[in-house]
């Protein structure tokens, strides 16, 4: 694609791509079949800066620009959806809130151990059995202040990285009487007594990125584990999700790129009616559409990332990028299977796994329907 990358960004893409091609992509099928997280590759990511994309260097991170962060997540998605999602969630959901809203003490305590590759990762717990898109009205997990501690009770579900995290930032209701200002974020170390991480969910795809339900049973954490100001949890969450949508858009592009490359290769090798199926106009049109939509999705993602790194409003562009890229990826993967014919339905070919992994992208971090609502509010001046 034609985009004015800096020399540093070009070198970054090459470095990450080569690492993923060597350490991540070859293990993608094994990770999917076993459900085991690819710790060997992740342990090596710390020295590359992939575990601290948004974290300042003084706390051990690489603090790359927003476009470089999107490039990294795209390349990880190209290699393995499970690994890519876990690293995207770690950076964008687990680390970003502390970077953006945490104190110097919180950053030193919680960020440094999770960006080196020697420890565990980070997670964010928002969703509950009755609170998905409706976080403002649906969150029932409560935190009550008692002396110098918060006492937390409640339940969360569909939490990425919970079982491999060092801490879980948790959205709780601290003062029900304050309406939109009744929610807060609190950092909860996973070793806190009373926190139960349930067995991983049995999912359609992304098997190597475990997702867990959580139960908070009278757990106690210090009051200084409150992230930012009390009552600012909703605005902190929305800001965090805006950045996370850029990551999901980039991850979708990486997955779609892998499916597209597989389809191109197969179409040149597979013969029917005496010639490669790539000579068939019907398949050429599928590939042409995929190439065009991939280019368009990248530009949307990079536009949103550029606005973010410039400190400008990017909520609408992030929603557009996430919406288009995730729905594009599903179309590209679907057609990649179609081009493979019966083989595409077999687990022996990567496109089957990629299609299952992609299916989450139109749901996680705000469904396509929510993205359309966000975009419409900006269009109508009601944001």
N, C-alpha and C positions, 0 to 999 in steps of 0.2 A: 504494500500500500504506500501511497505518497503522503508522508507526514514528516514534518521538519524536526526530526530527532537531533539532539545534540550528539556529539561524538561520544560523550560519556554514557548517554542512554543507549547508543548503538552497542557499545562495548558491554554494557550491563546486560542487554538482551542476549548477546552472544554467550556471555559467561553463564547466565542462568539457563539458557537453552542447552548448552553443552552439559551442564550438571544434571539437568532433568533427563536428557537423553541417556546418560550413563547410569544414574542412580535411582531414578524414579520410574520412567516409562517401562524399562524391562521388568519391573516388579508389579505392574498394574494388574495383570490378570491374577497373579498369585494373591495380591492384597484383596482383590474382589472375592476370590474363592475361599480364602481362609478367614476373612474378616479381621485379620491382624493388622494393626497400624504399622506403617513403615518407619519404625523408629531408627533403623540403621541409616536411612537417607536423611531423616530429620536431624539426627545428631550432627550431621555434617553441614546442616544449613546455617547454624549459628555463626560460623566463621565467614560465611558468604554474606551475612547480613539479612538473610531471608526471614529470620524469626524476630527481627526488630525493625521492620520496614519503616514504621512511623515513630520509633523511639529515639529520642535524642542520644547522641554519642556519649554524653556524660553518664548515661544509665546503661551503656553497653549496646545500644542500637545502632543501626546504619543511617536512620533518618533520611531516606531517599525522598525525592520529590514524588508527587502523587502520580505522575505519568509512569515513572520508573516502578512504583509499587504496582500499578495496573499491569505493566509489562511482566513483572515477576509472577503475578497470579495467573495471567494468561498462559505463560509457559508451564507453570505447574499443572494447570488444567489440561493442557495438551498432553502432558505425560501421564497423569492419573487423577481422575475426578475426586477420589477419596482423599488423597494426600493434598490436593489443591484446596479442597473445601476446608479441611482441618487447618491448614496454614492461613487461609483467608480469614477464617473465623478467629483464629488466634490473634492475628494482627489487627483486623478491623473491628472485632467485637470485644476481645479480651484485653488487648493492650491499649487501643485507642482511647477508651474512656478515662483511663488513668493518665495517659499522656495529656489529654485535653482538659480534664477537670481535677486531677489529683494534686496533692501537695508534694513538695520536694521529698518529704519523708516517705509518703506512699510510693512515689516513683522509685526511690532507692530500695525500699523494702520489697516491693512486688515485681517491678519490671526487670531488674538486673538478673534475677535467677531464671527467668523464662525466655530470655533472648539469646543465651549463650549456646544452647543445644545440649547442655550437660544435664539439665533438669527436665521438668515437665512443661506443659503449655498453659494457656489461659483460656477462659470461657466467659460467656455472658448468658445469664438466665432471665429471659423475658416471658416466654410463652407458658401458659397454664392450661389446664383442662378446659377452662371456660374463658380464656383470654388469649386470643391469637392476634387478629387485626385490631381488636378493641382493647388495647392496653389501658387506656385511661379509665374505662368503666369496668373492665373485667378482672383486673389484678386483685386477688384476695390474699396473697401472701403478705403478712403483716410483720412490722417491726415495732416493738415498744421499748422506749428508753427506760432503763432501770439503773440508776446510779451512773456509773461510767461504762455501761454496756448496753448493747442492743440485744433484745430477745426476739428471735425470728421464728415464726411458725407459718407453715404453708406448703405448697407443692408446685413444682415446675415440670414441664415436659418438653420433649424434642430439643434437648440441650446438647448442642455440638461440643465435643471435646470434654464433657464433664468427667469422664472416666480417665482422662489423660491430663487433667489440669492440675496446676498447683493452687489456683484460686478460681473462684467463680463470682464474678460481679453479679449481684442479684437485685432485680427491681422489686421493691417492696412498697407497701402502703404504710406510711409513718403517721399520717394524721388525716383520717377520713373526712374530717370537717372542712378541709381546705380545697375540695374540688380538684381542679386541674393541678393544684400545687400540693397534692396529698401523697405523691409518689417520690421515692428517693432511691438512689443506688447505694448499695453497701457491699464492700469487698468481703467475701467469705472464703477463708482458706479451706481446702477440701478436707483437712484433718480435723476440722472443728467437730467436737462431740455433738451428736444429734443430727448431723447431716448424712442422709442416706442416699447413695447413688445406686439406682436400680439397674438390673441387667439391661444390656443394649437392646434397642428396639429391632424387630425383624422387618427390614425395609426392602423395597423393590430394588434399590441400587445403593451406590456409595457405601458398600459394605465395610470398607476399611476405614471409614470415618464414623466412629460409633456415636450414637445418639441415645441419650438416657433421660429417664424421668428422675426427679429429685424430690426428696421429702425433707423438710426442715422441722425438726421436733424440738422446740425450746432451745435452739442453739444460741449461744452467746458469743458475741464478738465485741471488741472495744468500740466505744463511741467514735474514736478517731479513724475507724474504718469506713465511716460515711464518706462517700465520694462527692466532693463539691458541697454545695449548700443543701440543707434539708428542704424538700419540696420541689427540687429542680429536676427530679428524675425523669419526668416525661420529656422535657425539652432536651435533656442529655441523651435520652434514648433516640429521639427523632434525629438529632444531629449525628449520632453514631450510625443509625441506619442509613442515612444519606450516604455516608462514606462506604458503608457495607454494600450498598447497591452498586457502586462502581466496581467493587470487587466481584460481586456475583455476575455482573455484565462481562468483566474480563475473564472470569472462570468459564462462563458460557462460550465465549469466543474460543478459548483454548480447546475445550471439548469439541466444539464444532469443527475447528481446524483439523483436529486429529481424525474425525470422521470423514471430512472432506478429502484429506490426503489418502486415506484408505480407499475411498471410493474411486479416486482418480487412478491410483495404482491398479486396483482390481479391474477397472474398466479397460485398461490397456492390455491386461494379461488374459482376461477371460474372452474366449471366442464363441461365437454363435453364428450360425448360417455362413460359416467359412471366413469370418473376419472378426476382429476385436469388437466387443460391444461398444467401445468408445466411438466407433464409427456411426453408431445409431443416433439419429437426430434427437430422439426422445431423451436419451441419456445425456447428450450434450447440453440440452436445455436445462436439465436438472443441475448439472455441474456449473453451467453459466449462472443460474439463479443463486446457487450456493456461493460462488465466488463473489458475486455482486453484493449479496447480503452480508457476507463476512466483512467486506470492505466498509460498508455502511455502518455496521455495528461497531467496528473498531473506531471509526471517526466519532461516533456518539460517545463511546466510553472515554476516549482521549479528550474530547471536548469537556466532558464533566470533570475529568481529572485535572485538566488545565485550569478550569475555573476554581476548583478547590485549592490548588497550589497558589493561585493568585489571590486567595483570600476573598473571592467574590461569591455571591449566592450561586449555589449549584444544585439545589434540591430538585428543581424541575428537570434539569438535564440529567441528573442521576436517575430519576424515575424513568425518563425516556430511554436512557441507555440500558437500564436493567430490563425494562419491558421489551424493547426491540431485540436486544441480544439474546435474552433467554428464549423468546418465542422463535427467533431465527434459528437458534441452535437446535431446537426440537425438530424444526422442518428439515434442516440439513442432515441431522442424524437419521430421521425417518427415511429420507431419500437415499442416504448412503446404504441403509439396509435394503431398500428396493433395488438399488443397483447391484448389490451382491446377490439378489434373488434368495433362494432357499438357504444358501450359505450364510447370509446376513442374519438369519434367525438362529444360527448355531453359536454356542459359546466359544467355539474355536476361532471365531473372528471377532476382532476388537469392537466392531460397530455395534454388536449386540450389547456389550457392557456399556459402551458410551451412551447409547440410547437410554438405558436404564438410569445411568448417572445424571443425564441431562434433565430427566423428568422433574427433578426437584426444583430446578432453577426458576421455574415460573411460579413457585409456591414460597420458597424460603425467602426471608427478609422482605416480606411484603409480596403478596400475590399479584398476578398481572392485573387483577381487578382493582386492587388498592393502588397500583401504579397509575392506572387510568384515572382514578379519582383524584390523585395528587396532581396529575398533569392538567386535568380539567379545571381544578380549582385555580391554578395559575392562569390558564387560558381565560377563565371567566372573572379573574381578578378577585377571587375569594380565598386566596392562600392565607 
